[in-house]
C-alpha cells in the first residue's frame, strides 16, 4: 500500500485540488473495493512543491510589478529584452530541458529586473522556483550546519537541486574563500547533473574574472547550462531622484 490512509480509506491530507482531476487532492487514487491507494499523477509535483516551500521563492517587493510592458523594461534595448521574451514564451520547454539565462553587465543596468521577469513567469506557470542573492544563500547554508535534521545541509542542497528554476543574484559578490568555492560548485554541479535550469546575474563581465571569483569548474557549467545575455549601459540607480 502506498501512502498514509485516513478515514474511510482515503489519504489524510488534501493540500490543493488535483490539477489532473483524478484524486481528491491528497495525491493518491483510492480503490474503495480493494482498500488500497496508489500515487496519483499529480503526486510528483506535490512533492516538489512541498520541498520548495522551505526555500526562498517570493519575488521581492521592488520587483513584484515587473513586466515587459512596464518601465524599466520598456526603456531597455530590444536586443537585450528579446532573449528574455523568447525564453518566457518557451518557458516550460526551457525548464524541462534545464536551459537558463546568464545576465552580466555593470551595476544598475537591469540584470536583476530581467531575471525576476523569468522567475515570476515560472511561478505564475506553477513551477517551483528558489530565489536568492548569493550572500543570503551562503548565509542560509552556514545556518544548516547547526541543524542535523530535516533542515540540515544535505536536505537543503537536495531541495536546491530539485526546484524547476534556481535564481541566483549577484554571483561573484561574495568574498572568495575555499568554502565559498566549494558551496557554489556543489550547488551548480547538482543542478548541472540533474539538468535543472538556472538564472544568474553578475556584475563581472569577463568570464575570466568570474572564474577567479567562483571557480573555473563552476563557470564552465554555467556557460553550458545558460544562454549569456550581456547588458551594458549606465547605472540607472545613480539617476533616481
Residue frames as a rotation matrix with the C-alpha (Angstrom) as fourth column:
UNK 1
0.581 0.814 0.000 0.00
0.814 -0.581 0.000 0.00
0.000 0.000 -1.000 0.00
UNK 2
-0.443 -0.770 0.460 1.42
0.765 -0.592 -0.254 3.42
0.468 0.240 0.851 -0.92
UNK 3
-0.611 0.102 0.785 0.99
-0.172 -0.985 -0.005 6.43
0.773 -0.138 0.620 1.34
UNK 4
-0.967 0.249 0.048 -0.98
-0.026 0.091 -0.995 7.06
-0.252 -0.964 -0.082 4.53
UNK 5
-0.472 0.882 0.014 -4.64
0.360 0.179 0.916 6.11
0.805 0.437 -0.402 4.59
UNK 6
-0.911 0.175 0.374 -7.01
-0.398 -0.614 -0.682 8.19
0.110 -0.770 0.629 6.66
UNK 7
-0.402 0.846 0.352 -10.70
-0.374 0.199 -0.906 7.97
-0.836 -0.496 0.236 7.45
UNK 8
0.621 0.765 0.169 -12.69
-0.233 0.386 -0.892 5.61
-0.748 0.515 0.419 5.21
UNK 9
0.337 -0.568 0.751 -9.51
0.714 0.674 0.189 4.56
-0.614 0.472 0.632 3.42
UNK 10
0.827 -0.037 0.561 -8.79
0.413 -0.637 -0.651 8.00
0.382 0.770 -0.511 1.97
UNK 11
-0.266 -0.962 0.057 -5.46
0.731 -0.240 -0.638 9.85
0.628 -0.128 0.768 2.14
UNK 12
0.108 0.355 -0.929 -5.46
0.976 -0.213 0.031 12.01
-0.187 -0.910 -0.370 5.24
UNK 13
-0.240 -0.288 -0.927 -4.17
0.282 -0.934 0.218 15.30
-0.929 -0.209 0.306 3.79
UNK 14
0.329 0.382 0.863 -5.62
0.943 -0.091 -0.320 17.39
-0.044 0.920 -0.390 0.97
UNK 15
-0.416 -0.626 -0.659 -3.36
0.603 -0.733 0.315 20.35
-0.680 -0.266 0.683 0.21
UNK 16
-0.491 0.198 -0.849 -4.89
-0.596 -0.787 0.161 21.54
-0.636 0.585 0.504 -3.06
UNK 17
0.636 0.769 0.064 -7.23
-0.457 0.442 -0.772 20.35
-0.622 0.462 0.633 -5.83
UNK 18
-0.022 -0.606 0.795 -5.81
0.463 0.699 0.546 17.74
-0.886 0.379 0.265 -8.18
UNK 19
-0.281 -0.119 -0.952 -4.70
-0.604 -0.750 0.272 19.52
-0.746 0.651 0.139 -11.39
UNK 20
-0.960 -0.093 -0.263 -5.48
-0.264 0.604 0.752 16.33
0.089 0.792 -0.604 -13.30
UNK 21
-0.128 0.984 0.122 -8.95
-0.975 -0.147 0.168 15.95
0.183 -0.098 0.978 -11.81
UNK 22
-0.128 -0.012 -0.992 -8.16
-0.220 0.975 0.016 12.39
0.967 0.220 -0.128 -10.77
UNK 23
-0.543 -0.120 -0.831 -7.59
0.703 0.477 -0.528 12.27
0.460 -0.871 -0.174 -6.99
UNK 24
0.552 0.824 -0.126 -9.40
0.728 -0.403 0.554 14.12
0.406 -0.397 -0.823 -4.22
UNK 25
0.698 -0.352 0.624 -6.46
-0.344 -0.929 -0.140 16.41
0.629 -0.117 -0.769 -3.53
UNK 26
0.804 -0.377 0.460 -4.46
-0.391 0.248 0.886 14.06
-0.448 -0.893 0.052 -1.35
UNK 27
-0.032 -0.879 -0.476 -2.11
-0.988 -0.042 0.146 12.87
-0.148 0.475 -0.868 -4.08
UNK 28
-0.899 -0.210 0.383 -3.43
-0.190 0.978 0.090 9.28
-0.394 0.008 -0.919 -4.11
UNK 29
-0.254 0.825 -0.505 -6.13
-0.813 0.101 0.573 7.45
0.523 0.557 0.645 -6.07
UNK 30
-0.610 0.082 0.788 -8.14
-0.643 0.530 -0.553 5.18
-0.463 -0.844 -0.271 -3.77
UNK 31
-0.539 0.473 -0.697 -9.65
-0.277 0.682 0.677 1.85
0.795 0.558 -0.237 -4.78
UNK 32
-0.145 0.565 0.812 -12.58
-0.978 -0.209 -0.029 1.61
0.153 -0.798 0.583 -2.35
UNK 33
0.798 0.510 -0.321 -13.18
-0.480 0.860 0.172 -2.09
0.364 0.017 0.931 -3.03
UNK 34
0.394 -0.739 -0.546 -9.57
0.428 0.673 -0.603 -3.17
0.813 0.004 0.582 -2.56
UNK 35
0.979 0.009 -0.202 -8.95
0.182 -0.472 0.863 -0.59
-0.087 -0.882 -0.464 0.18
UNK 36
0.033 -0.999 0.021 -5.67
0.881 0.039 0.472 0.45
-0.472 0.003 0.881 -1.36
UNK 37
0.851 0.157 -0.501 -4.29
-0.024 -0.941 -0.337 3.74
-0.525 0.299 -0.797 -2.61
UNK 38
0.175 -0.801 0.572 -1.85
0.965 0.256 0.063 4.31
-0.196 0.541 0.818 -5.46
UNK 39
-0.459 -0.420 -0.783 0.01
0.341 -0.897 0.281 7.55
-0.820 -0.138 0.555 -6.22
UNK 40
0.732 0.678 0.059 -1.84
0.398 -0.357 -0.845 9.96
-0.552 0.642 -0.532 -8.49
UNK 41
0.287 -0.610 0.739 -0.05
0.906 -0.079 -0.416 11.51
0.312 0.789 0.530 -11.45
UNK 42
0.629 0.007 0.777 -0.06
-0.034 -0.999 0.037 14.82
0.777 -0.050 -0.628 -9.58
UNK 43
0.940 -0.157 -0.302 1.93
0.330 0.208 0.921 13.46
-0.082 -0.965 0.248 -6.64
UNK 44
0.059 -0.989 0.138 5.42
0.996 0.050 -0.072 14.13
0.065 0.141 0.988 -8.04
UNK 45
-0.174 -0.063 0.983 4.54
0.324 -0.946 -0.003 17.80
0.930 0.318 0.186 -8.48
UNK 46
0.821 0.514 0.247 3.12
-0.090 -0.311 0.946 17.97
0.563 -0.799 -0.209 -4.95
UNK 47
0.666 -0.644 -0.376 6.31
0.719 0.419 0.556 16.54
-0.201 -0.640 0.742 -3.51
UNK 48
-0.245 -0.791 0.561 8.42
0.885 -0.419 -0.203 19.01
0.395 0.447 0.803 -5.50
UNK 49
0.105 0.353 0.930 6.32
0.000 -0.935 0.355 21.97
0.994 -0.037 -0.098 -4.34
UNK 50
0.950 0.242 -0.198 6.45
0.170 0.134 0.976 20.72
0.262 -0.961 0.086 -0.77
UNK 51
0.228 -0.948 -0.221 10.23
0.964 0.187 0.188 20.68
-0.137 -0.256 0.957 -0.85
UNK 52
-0.327 -0.376 0.867 10.33
0.641 -0.762 -0.089 24.15
0.694 0.527 0.491 -2.40
UNK 53
0.692 0.670 0.269 8.31
0.252 -0.573 0.780 25.63
0.677 -0.472 -0.565 0.47
UNK 54
0.670 -0.514 -0.537 11.43
0.638 0.027 0.770 25.50
-0.381 -0.858 0.345 2.62
UNK 55
-0.403 -0.845 0.351 13.27
0.906 -0.313 0.287 27.71
-0.133 0.433 0.892 0.11
UNK 56
-0.350 0.219 -0.911 13.05
0.041 -0.968 -0.248 31.43
-0.936 -0.124 0.330 -0.61
UNK 57
-0.617 0.183 0.765 10.62
0.770 0.341 0.540 31.64
-0.162 0.922 -0.352 -3.52
UNK 58
0.466 0.807 -0.363 8.96
0.721 -0.584 -0.374 35.05
-0.513 -0.088 -0.854 -3.14
UNK 59
0.080 -0.378 0.922 9.53
0.772 -0.562 -0.297 37.84
0.631 0.735 0.247 -5.63
UNK 60
-0.633 -0.361 -0.684 10.98
0.735 -0.558 -0.386 40.79
-0.242 -0.747 0.619 -3.64
UNK 61
0.216 0.844 -0.491 8.60
0.617 -0.508 -0.601 43.71
-0.757 -0.174 -0.630 -3.21
UNK 62
-0.190 -0.372 -0.909 10.57
-0.351 -0.839 0.417 46.00
-0.917 0.398 0.029 -5.53
UNK 63
-0.882 -0.299 -0.365 10.14
-0.441 0.247 0.863 43.56
-0.168 0.922 -0.350 -8.43
UNK 64
-0.533 0.715 0.453 6.57
0.333 0.670 -0.664 42.32
-0.778 -0.203 -0.595 -7.95
UNK 65
0.480 0.786 -0.390 5.23
-0.040 -0.425 -0.904 44.60
-0.876 0.450 -0.172 -10.69
UNK 66
-0.538 -0.776 -0.329 7.84
-0.373 -0.131 0.919 43.76
-0.756 0.617 -0.218 -13.32
UNK 67
0.446 0.673 0.590 6.55
0.350 0.475 -0.807 43.25
-0.824 0.566 -0.024 -16.84
UNK 68
-0.374 -0.593 0.713 7.62
0.877 0.025 0.480 43.53
-0.302 0.805 0.511 -20.45
UNK 69
0.077 0.528 0.845 5.17
0.746 -0.593 0.303 46.41
0.661 0.607 -0.440 -20.88
UNK 70
0.960 0.244 -0.140 6.36
0.268 -0.643 0.717 48.45
0.085 -0.726 -0.683 -17.88
UNK 71
0.362 -0.870 0.334 9.42
-0.545 -0.489 -0.682 50.54
0.757 0.065 -0.651 -17.05
UNK 72
0.125 -0.715 -0.688 12.30
-0.573 -0.618 0.538 49.95
-0.810 0.327 -0.487 -16.76
UNK 73
-0.202 -0.241 0.949 11.97
0.446 0.841 0.308 47.05
-0.872 0.485 -0.062 -19.23
UNK 74
0.709 0.572 0.412 10.27
0.620 -0.228 -0.751 49.25
-0.335 0.788 -0.516 -21.84
UNK 75
0.856 -0.437 -0.277 13.33
-0.482 -0.868 -0.117 51.53
-0.189 0.233 -0.954 -21.91
UNK 76
0.065 -0.854 0.517 15.84
-0.197 0.496 0.845 48.69
-0.978 -0.157 -0.136 -22.31
UNK 77
-0.445 -0.292 -0.847 17.33
-0.866 -0.100 0.490 47.93
-0.228 0.951 -0.208 -25.74
UNK 78
0.597 0.784 -0.170 15.25
-0.798 0.558 -0.228 45.37
-0.084 0.272 0.959 -27.63
UNK 79
0.183 -0.566 -0.804 18.29
-0.407 0.700 -0.586 43.12
0.895 0.435 -0.103 -28.32
UNK 80
-0.823 -0.456 0.339 18.64
-0.469 0.210 -0.858 42.76
0.319 -0.865 -0.387 -24.54
UNK 81
-0.282 0.819 0.499 14.96
-0.798 0.089 -0.596 42.08
-0.533 -0.566 0.629 -23.84
UNK 82
0.177 0.436 -0.883 14.43
-0.926 0.377 0.001 39.77
0.333 0.817 0.470 -26.83
UNK 83
-0.533 -0.391 -0.751 16.14
-0.236 0.921 -0.312 36.64
0.813 0.011 -0.582 -25.44
UNK 84
-0.943 0.261 0.205 14.18
-0.179 0.120 -0.976 37.02
-0.280 -0.958 -0.067 -22.21
UNK 85
-0.084 0.958 -0.273 10.90
-0.900 -0.190 -0.392 37.35
-0.428 0.212 0.878 -24.07
UNK 86
0.032 0.027 -0.999 11.76
-0.743 0.669 -0.006 34.28
0.668 0.743 0.042 -26.16
UNK 87
-0.880 -0.404 -0.248 12.69
-0.127 0.705 -0.698 32.31
0.457 -0.583 -0.672 -23.07
UNK 88
-0.697 0.672 0.251 9.41
-0.419 -0.098 -0.902 33.13
-0.582 -0.734 0.350 -21.32
UNK 89
0.101 0.752 -0.651 7.41
-0.994 0.053 -0.093 32.16
-0.036 0.657 0.753 -24.41
UNK 90
0.242 -0.111 -0.964 9.05
-0.338 0.921 -0.191 28.74
0.910 0.372 0.185 -24.33
UNK 91
0.009 -0.299 0.954 9.23
-0.968 -0.240 -0.066 28.58
0.249 -0.923 -0.292 -20.54
UNK 92
0.698 0.320 0.641 8.08
-0.547 0.816 0.187 25.01
-0.463 -0.481 0.745 -19.96
UNK 93
0.914 -0.393 -0.095 10.35
0.186 0.617 -0.765 23.68
0.360 0.682 0.637 -22.69
UNK 94
0.174 -0.898 0.403 13.34
-0.412 -0.438 -0.799 25.62
0.894 -0.028 -0.446 -21.35
UNK 95
0.098 -0.087 0.991 12.77
-0.994 0.045 0.102 24.45
-0.054 -0.995 -0.082 -17.78
UNK 96
0.884 0.291 0.367 12.20
-0.288 0.955 -0.065 20.85
-0.369 -0.049 0.928 -18.85
UNK 97
0.768 -0.640 -0.008 15.45
0.295 0.364 -0.883 20.94
0.568 0.676 0.468 -20.83
UNK 98
0.521 -0.568 -0.637 17.39
0.770 -0.009 0.638 22.56
-0.368 -0.823 0.432 -17.99
UNK 99
-0.215 -0.564 0.797 18.21
0.833 -0.532 -0.151 25.66
0.509 0.632 0.584 -20.02
UNK 100
0.390 0.306 -0.869 18.70
0.797 -0.585 0.151 29.00
-0.462 -0.751 -0.472 -18.27
UNK 101
0.693 -0.146 0.706 19.92
0.347 -0.791 -0.504 32.58
0.632 0.594 -0.497 -18.74
UNK 102
0.077 -0.761 -0.644 23.10
0.966 -0.103 0.237 34.28
-0.246 -0.641 0.727 -17.56
UNK 103
0.843 0.264 0.469 22.80
0.372 -0.916 -0.152 38.07
0.390 0.303 -0.870 -17.25
UNK 104
0.101 -0.840 -0.534 26.05
0.924 -0.120 0.363 40.00
-0.368 -0.530 0.764 -16.93
UNK 105
0.165 -0.068 0.984 26.90
0.550 -0.821 -0.149 43.70
0.818 0.566 -0.098 -17.02
UNK 106
-0.776 -0.543 0.322 27.61
0.108 -0.617 -0.779 46.71
0.622 -0.570 0.538 -14.86
UNK 107
-0.706 0.512 -0.490 25.59
0.599 0.062 -0.798 47.71
-0.379 -0.857 -0.351 -11.77
UNK 108
-0.279 0.705 -0.652 22.17
-0.042 -0.687 -0.725 49.25
-0.959 -0.175 0.221 -12.35
UNK 109
-0.823 -0.089 -0.561 21.73
-0.543 -0.167 0.823 48.02
-0.167 0.982 0.089 -15.92
UNK 110
0.062 0.990 -0.128 18.59
-0.998 0.064 0.011 45.92
0.019 0.127 0.992 -15.28
UNK 111
-0.655 -0.390 -0.647 20.01
-0.448 0.890 -0.083 42.44
0.608 0.236 -0.758 -14.85
UNK 112
-0.955 0.286 0.078 18.01
0.079 0.498 -0.863 41.61
-0.285 -0.818 -0.499 -11.73
UNK 113
-0.235 0.913 -0.334 14.81
-0.690 -0.398 -0.604 43.06
-0.684 0.088 0.724 -13.21
UNK 114
-0.015 0.196 -0.981 15.06
-0.927 0.366 0.087 40.80
0.376 0.910 0.176 -16.27
UNK 115
-0.847 -0.325 -0.420 15.93
-0.154 0.907 -0.391 37.80
0.508 -0.267 -0.819 -14.13
UNK 116
-0.777 0.615 0.138 12.90
-0.149 0.034 -0.988 38.48
-0.612 -0.788 0.066 -11.92
UNK 117
-0.073 0.738 -0.670 10.73
-0.982 -0.170 -0.080 38.52
-0.173 0.653 0.738 -15.06
UNK 118
-0.352 -0.132 -0.926 11.77
-0.494 0.867 0.064 34.94
0.795 0.480 -0.371 -15.70
UNK 119
-0.982 -0.050 -0.181 11.25
0.124 0.553 -0.824 33.87
0.142 -0.832 -0.537 -12.08
UNK 120
-0.533 0.845 -0.055 7.83
-0.543 -0.390 -0.744 35.50
-0.650 -0.367 0.666 -11.95
UNK 121
-0.031 0.505 -0.863 6.78
-0.961 0.224 0.166 33.80
0.277 0.834 0.478 -15.19
UNK 122
-0.632 -0.267 -0.728 7.88
-0.152 0.963 -0.221 30.44
0.760 -0.030 -0.649 -13.76
UNK 123
-0.946 0.323 -0.005 5.94
0.042 0.108 -0.993 30.99
-0.321 -0.940 -0.116 -10.53
UNK 124
-0.275 0.887 -0.372 2.87
-0.826 -0.416 -0.380 32.11
-0.492 0.202 0.847 -12.48
UNK 125
-0.071 0.181 -0.981 3.14
-0.795 0.583 0.165 28.90
0.602 0.792 0.102 -14.52
UNK 126
0.834 0.465 0.297 3.05
-0.541 0.584 0.606 26.81
0.109 -0.666 0.738 -11.35
UNK 127
0.430 -0.766 -0.479 6.71
0.253 0.611 -0.750 25.80
0.867 0.201 0.456 -11.50
UNK 128
0.819 -0.200 -0.537 8.91
0.547 -0.007 0.837 25.60
-0.171 -0.980 0.104 -8.41
UNK 129
0.424 -0.637 0.644 11.43
0.198 -0.629 -0.752 28.42
0.884 0.446 -0.140 -8.01
UNK 130
0.496 -0.367 -0.787 14.11
0.824 -0.086 0.559 29.34
-0.273 -0.926 0.260 -5.48
UNK 131
0.600 -0.213 0.771 15.29
0.298 -0.835 -0.462 32.97
0.742 0.507 -0.438 -5.47
UNK 132
0.674 -0.448 -0.588 18.44
0.637 -0.052 0.769 34.00
-0.375 -0.892 0.250 -3.63
UNK 133
0.717 -0.695 0.058 21.09
-0.605 -0.662 -0.443 36.66
0.346 0.282 -0.895 -3.65
UNK 134
0.228 -0.688 -0.689 24.41
0.104 0.721 -0.685 34.91
0.968 0.084 0.236 -3.28
UNK 135
-0.695 -0.525 0.491 25.23
-0.418 -0.260 -0.870 36.40
0.585 -0.810 -0.039 0.16
UNK 136
0.019 0.774 0.633 21.85
-0.998 0.050 -0.032 35.34
-0.056 -0.631 0.773 1.54
UNK 137
0.743 0.251 -0.620 22.14
-0.390 0.916 -0.097 31.83
0.543 0.314 0.779 0.11
UNK 138
-0.178 -0.896 -0.406 25.57
0.063 0.401 -0.914 31.34
0.982 -0.189 -0.015 1.66
UNK 139
-0.614 0.029 0.789 24.23
-0.740 -0.370 -0.562 32.62
0.276 -0.929 0.248 4.98
UNK 140
0.483 0.855 0.190 21.43
-0.875 0.464 0.134 30.04
0.026 -0.231 0.973 4.87
UNK 141
0.512 -0.385 -0.768 23.91
-0.073 0.871 -0.486 27.30
0.856 0.304 0.418 4.02
UNK 142
-0.609 -0.758 0.235 26.01
-0.269 -0.082 -0.960 28.27
0.747 -0.647 -0.153 7.04
UNK 143
-0.249 0.609 0.753 22.89
-0.968 -0.168 -0.184 28.01
0.014 -0.775 0.632 9.16
UNK 144
0.638 0.557 -0.532 22.19
-0.586 0.799 0.133 24.46
0.499 0.227 0.836 8.01
UNK 145
-0.225 -0.807 -0.546 25.36
-0.085 0.575 -0.814 23.20
0.971 -0.136 -0.198 9.67
UNK 146
-0.797 -0.002 0.604 23.68
-0.594 -0.186 -0.783 23.84
0.113 -0.983 0.147 13.02
UNK 147
0.208 0.945 0.254 20.76
-0.898 0.287 -0.334 21.56
-0.389 -0.158 0.908 12.12
UNK 148
-0.816 -0.549 0.180 21.23
-0.465 0.809 0.358 17.80
-0.343 0.208 -0.916 11.84
UNK 149
-0.259 0.825 0.503 17.57
0.209 0.556 -0.804 17.14
-0.943 -0.103 -0.317 10.97
UNK 150
0.322 0.542 0.776 15.33
0.844 0.207 -0.495 17.87
-0.429 0.814 -0.391 8.02
UNK 151
0.999 0.042 -0.007 16.76
0.036 -0.914 -0.404 21.38
-0.023 0.403 -0.915 7.61
UNK 152
0.363 -0.931 0.042 20.40
0.177 0.114 0.978 20.23
-0.915 -0.348 0.206 7.61
UNK 153
-0.272 -0.621 -0.735 22.94
-0.559 -0.519 0.646 20.82
-0.783 0.587 -0.206 4.86
UNK 154
-0.950 -0.161 0.267 22.31
0.090 0.679 0.729 17.77
-0.298 0.717 -0.631 2.67
UNK 155
-0.123 0.966 0.229 18.49
0.883 0.212 -0.420 18.11
-0.454 0.150 -0.878 2.66
UNK 156
0.386 0.234 -0.892 18.86
-0.012 -0.966 -0.258 21.82
-0.922 0.110 -0.371 1.86
UNK 157
-0.584 -0.667 -0.462 21.21
-0.527 -0.122 0.841 21.07
-0.618 0.735 -0.280 -1.04
UNK 158
-0.773 0.365 0.518 18.80
0.547 0.798 0.254 18.41
-0.321 0.480 -0.817 -2.30
UNK 159
0.283 0.925 -0.254 15.98
0.654 -0.380 -0.654 20.98
-0.701 0.019 -0.713 -2.31
UNK 160
0.117 -0.325 -0.938 18.11
-0.451 -0.859 0.241 23.47
-0.885 0.395 -0.247 -4.23
UNK 161
-0.861 -0.509 0.003 18.86
-0.261 0.446 0.856 20.76
-0.437 0.736 -0.517 -6.79
UNK 162
-0.624 0.655 0.427 15.21
0.668 0.730 -0.143 19.75
-0.405 0.196 -0.893 -7.18
UNK 163
0.118 0.750 -0.651 13.36
0.123 -0.662 -0.740 23.02
-0.985 0.007 -0.170 -7.91
UNK 164
0.628 0.230 0.743 12.49
0.725 0.174 -0.667 23.75
-0.282 0.958 -0.058 -11.53
UNK 165
0.455 -0.450 0.768 14.36
0.354 -0.700 -0.620 27.07
0.817 0.554 -0.159 -11.53
UNK 166
0.314 -0.456 -0.833 17.14
0.887 -0.173 0.429 28.39
-0.339 -0.873 0.350 -9.30
UNK 167
0.693 -0.040 0.719 17.60
0.314 -0.882 -0.351 32.17
0.649 0.469 -0.599 -9.47
UNK 168
0.249 -0.711 -0.658 20.99
0.923 -0.032 0.383 33.34
-0.294 -0.702 0.648 -8.14
UNK 169
0.892 0.099 0.442 21.55
0.240 -0.931 -0.274 37.10
0.384 0.350 -0.854 -7.95
UNK 170
0.688 -0.670 0.277 24.92
-0.720 -0.677 0.152 38.85
0.086 -0.304 -0.949 -7.60
UNK 171
0.899 -0.436 0.035 27.05
0.434 0.900 0.041 35.85
-0.050 -0.021 0.999 -8.43
UNK 172
0.067 -0.964 0.258 30.65
0.767 -0.115 -0.631 36.71
0.638 0.240 0.731 -7.57
UNK 173
0.410 0.160 0.898 29.64
-0.235 -0.933 0.273 39.30
0.881 -0.323 -0.345 -4.97
UNK 174
0.998 -0.009 0.064 30.81
-0.059 0.293 0.954 37.23
-0.027 -0.956 0.292 -2.00
UNK 175
0.257 -0.963 0.082 34.41
-0.958 -0.242 0.156 37.36
-0.131 -0.119 -0.984 -0.82
UNK 176
0.488 -0.098 -0.867 36.17
-0.443 0.828 -0.343 34.32
0.752 0.552 0.361 -2.23
UNK 177
-0.113 -0.536 0.837 37.29
-0.943 0.324 0.081 31.53
-0.314 -0.780 -0.542 0.08
UNK 178
-0.914 -0.239 -0.327 37.76
-0.340 0.892 0.297 27.78
0.220 0.383 -0.897 -0.35
UNK 179
-0.693 0.712 0.117 34.47
0.331 0.458 -0.825 27.26
-0.641 -0.533 -0.553 1.50
UNK 180
0.061 0.717 -0.694 32.55
-0.475 -0.590 -0.652 29.62
-0.878 0.370 0.305 -0.82
UNK 181
-0.400 -0.285 -0.871 34.04
-0.916 0.167 0.366 27.95
0.041 0.944 -0.327 -3.90
UNK 182
-1.000 0.000 0.030 33.07
-0.004 0.992 -0.129 24.54
-0.029 -0.129 -0.991 -2.55
UNK 183
-0.386 0.922 -0.038 29.46
0.215 0.050 -0.975 25.53
-0.897 -0.385 -0.218 -1.86
UNK 184
0.087 0.415 -0.905 28.94
-0.755 -0.566 -0.332 27.20
-0.650 0.712 0.264 -5.23
UNK 185
-0.661 -0.379 -0.647 30.37
-0.722 0.556 0.412 24.25
0.204 0.740 -0.641 -7.08
UNK 186
-0.918 0.342 0.201 28.20
0.209 0.847 -0.488 21.83
-0.338 -0.406 -0.849 -5.11
UNK 187
-0.084 0.949 -0.303 25.04
-0.048 -0.307 -0.950 23.80
-0.995 -0.066 0.071 -5.93
UNK 188
0.117 0.098 -0.988 25.77
-0.914 -0.378 -0.146 24.41
-0.388 0.920 0.045 -9.61
UNK 189
-0.794 -0.477 -0.377 27.07
-0.590 0.753 0.291 20.90
0.146 0.453 -0.879 -10.20
UNK 190
-0.705 0.610 0.361 23.99
0.198 0.658 -0.727 19.35
-0.681 -0.441 -0.585 -8.56
UNK 191
0.297 0.854 -0.428 21.74
-0.259 -0.359 -0.897 21.27
-0.919 0.377 0.114 -10.93
UNK 192
-0.181 -0.463 -0.868 24.02
-0.973 -0.045 0.226 20.52
-0.144 0.885 -0.442 -13.87
UNK 193
-0.968 -0.244 0.059 23.80
-0.239 0.968 0.080 16.79
-0.076 0.064 -0.995 -13.18
UNK 194
-0.445 0.878 0.175 20.01
0.450 0.388 -0.804 16.92
-0.774 -0.279 -0.568 -12.71
UNK 195
-0.746 0.096 0.659 19.58
0.605 -0.314 0.731 19.11
0.277 0.945 0.176 -15.83
UNK 196
0.293 0.795 -0.532 17.78
0.922 -0.383 -0.065 21.82
-0.255 -0.471 -0.844 -13.88
UNK 197
0.288 -0.102 0.952 17.57
0.634 -0.725 -0.270 25.40
0.718 0.681 -0.144 -15.13
UNK 198
-0.070 -0.345 -0.936 19.29
0.879 -0.466 0.106 28.38
-0.473 -0.815 0.335 -13.56
UNK 199
0.643 0.103 0.759 19.00
0.448 -0.854 -0.264 32.15
0.621 0.510 -0.595 -13.97
UNK 200
0.191 -0.672 -0.716 22.07
0.928 -0.115 0.355 34.00
-0.321 -0.731 0.602 -12.73
UNK 201
0.888 -0.022 0.460 23.18
0.165 -0.918 -0.362 37.63
0.430 0.397 -0.811 -12.63
UNK 202
0.290 -0.842 -0.455 26.65
0.877 0.044 0.479 39.03
-0.383 -0.538 0.751 -12.10
UNK 203
0.867 -0.075 -0.492 28.39
-0.138 -0.986 -0.092 42.40
-0.478 0.148 -0.866 -12.32
UNK 204
-0.158 -0.981 0.115 31.50
-0.222 0.149 0.964 40.65
-0.962 0.127 -0.241 -13.63
UNK 205
0.653 0.481 -0.584 31.55
-0.600 -0.142 -0.787 40.97
-0.462 0.865 0.196 -17.42
UNK 206
-0.060 -0.759 -0.649 34.68
-0.909 0.311 -0.279 38.91
0.413 0.573 -0.708 -18.08
UNK 207
0.814 0.393 -0.428 34.28
-0.242 0.899 0.365 35.12
0.528 -0.194 0.827 -17.69
UNK 208
-0.043 -0.916 -0.399 37.90
0.384 0.354 -0.853 35.03
0.922 -0.190 0.337 -16.54
UNK 209
-0.646 -0.132 0.752 37.13
-0.522 -0.641 -0.562 37.44
0.557 -0.756 0.345 -13.70
UNK 210
0.396 0.868 0.299 34.08
-0.869 0.249 0.428 35.40
0.298 -0.429 0.853 -12.74
UNK 211
0.612 -0.246 -0.752 36.13
0.134 0.969 -0.208 32.21
0.779 0.026 0.626 -12.79
UNK 212
-0.505 -0.856 0.107 38.57
0.100 -0.181 -0.978 33.88
0.857 -0.484 0.177 -10.43
UNK 213
-0.458 0.416 0.785 35.70
-0.836 -0.502 -0.222 34.61
0.302 -0.758 0.578 -8.05
UNK 214
0.369 0.765 0.527 33.67
-0.874 0.478 -0.083 31.41
-0.316 -0.430 0.846 -8.13
UNK 215
-0.189 -0.543 0.818 35.97
-0.215 0.836 0.505 28.85
-0.958 -0.081 -0.275 -9.77
UNK 216
-0.649 -0.162 -0.744 36.57
-0.742 -0.082 0.665 27.76
-0.169 0.983 -0.067 -13.36
UNK 217
-0.952 0.305 0.000 34.64
0.299 0.935 0.190 24.47
0.058 0.181 -0.982 -12.98
UNK 218
-0.274 0.894 -0.354 31.55
0.549 -0.157 -0.821 26.33
-0.790 -0.419 -0.448 -11.77
UNK 219
-0.133 0.173 -0.976 31.72
-0.558 -0.827 -0.071 28.90
-0.819 0.535 0.206 -14.58
UNK 220
-0.914 -0.257 -0.313 32.19
-0.402 0.487 0.775 26.14
-0.046 0.835 -0.549 -17.16
UNK 221
-0.709 0.702 0.066 28.94
0.682 0.707 -0.188 24.50
-0.179 -0.088 -0.980 -16.07
UNK 222
-0.015 0.706 -0.708 27.04
0.235 -0.686 -0.689 27.79
-0.972 -0.177 -0.155 -16.04
UNK 223
-0.469 -0.239 -0.850 28.26
-0.686 -0.508 0.521 28.55
-0.557 0.827 0.074 -19.57
UNK 224
-0.988 0.100 -0.118 26.96
0.004 0.780 0.626 25.19
0.155 0.618 -0.771 -20.76
UNK 225
-0.517 0.831 -0.206 23.61
0.807 0.394 -0.440 25.49
-0.284 -0.394 -0.874 -18.95
UNK 226
0.256 0.626 -0.736 22.79
0.483 -0.743 -0.464 29.16
-0.837 -0.237 -0.493 -19.61
UNK 227
0.307 -0.078 0.949 22.45
0.884 -0.347 -0.314 31.45
0.354 0.935 -0.038 -22.61
UNK 228
-0.534 -0.565 -0.628 24.56
0.768 -0.636 -0.081 34.59
-0.354 -0.526 0.774 -21.99
UNK 229
0.525 0.681 0.511 22.72
0.782 -0.623 0.027 37.92
0.337 0.385 -0.859 -22.02
UNK 230
-0.564 -0.788 -0.248 25.18
0.825 -0.528 -0.201 40.84
0.027 -0.318 0.948 -21.89
UNK 231
0.646 0.753 0.128 23.72
0.725 -0.657 0.204 44.13
0.238 -0.039 -0.970 -20.64
UNK 232
-0.498 -0.857 -0.136 25.75
0.867 -0.488 -0.101 47.31
0.021 -0.168 0.986 -20.89
UNK 233
0.239 0.551 0.799 24.94
0.436 -0.796 0.419 50.92
0.868 0.249 -0.431 -20.09
UNK 234
-0.525 -0.393 0.755 24.97
-0.373 -0.691 -0.619 53.49
0.765 -0.607 0.216 -17.31
UNK 235
-0.826 0.206 -0.524 23.95
0.549 0.504 -0.667 52.77
0.126 -0.839 -0.530 -13.74
UNK 236
-0.187 0.852 0.489 20.26
0.298 -0.426 0.855 53.74
0.936 0.306 -0.174 -13.73
UNK 237
0.394 0.360 -0.846 20.22
0.889 0.085 0.450 53.89
0.234 -0.929 -0.286 -9.92
UNK 238
-0.552 -0.719 -0.423 22.54
0.791 -0.611 0.007 56.91
-0.264 -0.331 0.906 -9.96
UNK 239
-0.930 0.203 0.305 19.90
0.007 -0.822 0.569 58.98
0.367 0.532 0.763 -11.71
UNK 240
-0.039 0.935 -0.354 16.94
0.747 0.262 0.611 58.12
0.664 -0.240 -0.708 -9.47
UNK 241
-0.242 -0.007 0.970 15.75
-0.295 -0.952 -0.081 61.28
0.924 -0.305 0.228 -7.70
